[in-house]
């Protein structure tokens, strides 16, 4: 993932605004996530922590 993001910034060069760089990062991560096939390690532990921290804002049933 890091290599893919570095490649995008290296090929692009400069950005007119910070927002343009953030949009490019979002699109790149979105495209990369479609290729991920392995399950996320330690996801259960992470969800437990998220439910403690974010409680009412987290809908565990939708995940």
N, C-alpha and C positions, 0 to 999 in steps of 0.2 A: 504494500500500500504506500509506504513512504517513498519508494522508488518511483511509483507512478505519479505521485504528487510532485516530486522534484522534477520529473521529466516535463510535466505540464508547465511549471514555472520557468524552467530552463528554456523551453522552446518558445514560450510566449514573450519573454523579455521583460517589458514593463507594462504597467496598468495605469489607466488614466485616474482611477480612484480606488480607494480601499474596497468599496462596495463591489467593483468589478472583479477584484481578486477573490472576494468571498463568494461571489456567484459562481466563478469558475471552480473554486474548491467544492462547492455544493454539487455542481453538475458532475465533476470528476468522481466524487465519492458515491454519488448516485449510480453512475455507470459501473464503478468498481464493485459495488454491493451486489449487483446482478450476477456477478461471476463467483461470488462466495458460495461454496458448497458445504464447508465444514460448519458444524454447530458452534455456537459461541461458548468458549470455555468459562466455567464458573458462573453461568448465567443465573442459576438459582440463587447463589449467594448475592449476586448483584441485585436481583429483584427483591430479595429480603431487605437489603439496605435501602433501596429506593422506596419501598413501602414504609419503612421507618421514618425516613427523611421527608418524603413527599406525601405520605399518608392519604389525605383526602383528594389530592390531585392526580393520583395514580389509579387507573382502573385495571387491576390485575387480571380480570376476566377477559379483557379484550386482547391480551398479549398471548 
